[in-house]
Amino acid sequence: MFAGASGGDVTGSKHLIMVNGKKILLDCGMFQGKRDEADQKNMNFPFDPKEIDAVVLSHAHIDHSGNLPILVKQGFTGPIFCTHATRDLCNYMLLDSAYIQEREIEWLLKKKKYRTGKSELPEPLYTIVDAENTLKLFHSVSYEKSFIVEDGVVASFYDAGHILGSALTHLIIHDKEKDKRTTLCYTGDLGRRGLAILRDPQGIPPTDILLTETTYGNRLHSALQTVEEDLAVIVNQVAERGGKLIIPAFALERSQEVIYYLNLLLKKGKIPSIPIYLDSPLAGNVTEVFRSHPECFDKETYNDFLSGGKSPFDSLELHYTRSVEESKALNEKSGSMVIISASGMCEHGRIVHHLKNNIEDPKNIVLIVGYQAAYTLGRKLVQGDKQVNIFGDPYDVKASIYVMDAFSAHADRSDLLEYIDRIDGLKKIFLIHGEKSQREAFEEALIANNFENIYLPEFQEVVDIDL
Ligand SMILES: [Zn+2]
């Protein structure tokens, strides 16, 4: 059953495999979007969580892992299989997500209708205790090592090259009633070749059935080679102006990639030695997880840093700010500097304060390196709005706004086609995790490349896989 990230959705990834009387869930992601609608979908699974025997988790992004605590809260007690790095990342990501849920309820309490008891205060979707209970169920496995998920189902993870620890899940399924064997691969989110730090997406063994993401099924990204040069130009510009470079970045992966490139440019002497601040406690914690998983790094990271006894996440210029006081103190500092902070779409967190304090100064530069959803402050900056509202007050946008879209961690149309073309034995392809236009355009692209038997499942659709 396709229980999320299907029918044109890109969030809430959940795919249920039913075989030999067992139920195995691939991912348990959170639906994101309009709050009430998303909450309803997150709380009401189209199956009974108590009946799920095991979960196989592709990676730590919240739209793939974030609903696990609700699954557990509603009675799931089985194992959650994932890679070692995904387990360590979820440790921070799920606790942070629970913290946000709890804080949102505190924030609602300030509204009159809840304070006066006129309306009933909703419960948080899950609490830190629910997240902690979930983390106890994690079983981590190395890449390329087979493991038994349930009777008749053997799985192996292959590096998806999307974020640290991300995996393609390859399953060998033995339907005992029919005495038939089928192989199935779920891409999770597929990365791109040449991403900083990460290895390229790994090939998989022969596969009958593919469940593939199609986030950018109709898009081609800018070349990655330009990232280093473009970033150097921008840092040099801000240093000449004596201004601040503000980079809103997601705490997981994008922040580490930006740090990697800045450290590389410093090492090569291509940018001046100005202070760089990573001002996000979550990004700091996630960077610690990166440090402890060098086995996931690519050859370039080894050659550029590790072989010389250096770390891609440390330099004399780089400072990790943890406390609120340290973060506030950045406002008082003068001179050129780089500030990397979350949230990635400028909607909450410390980045909003940095934008408030710096957006009206033409010496400064704001660099957008990630996707900005409609109506977010980040999107308004990308659109070129001359005035934006921050904490309810209007601010003139006088800082320069630059956008770099080459950072994307998702395969584009040609990456997806190329990857699928290399898979042996494909008999059927299910297109998931893509908006309507992306999925449909990618279906056409597959047909034009002589692929057959392509299916676009609807939300909650049950498909009988009988080849
Ligand atoms: Zn992802």
Residues whose N, C-alpha, C, O or C-beta is under 5 A from the ligand:
A	BS01	ZN	H61 D189
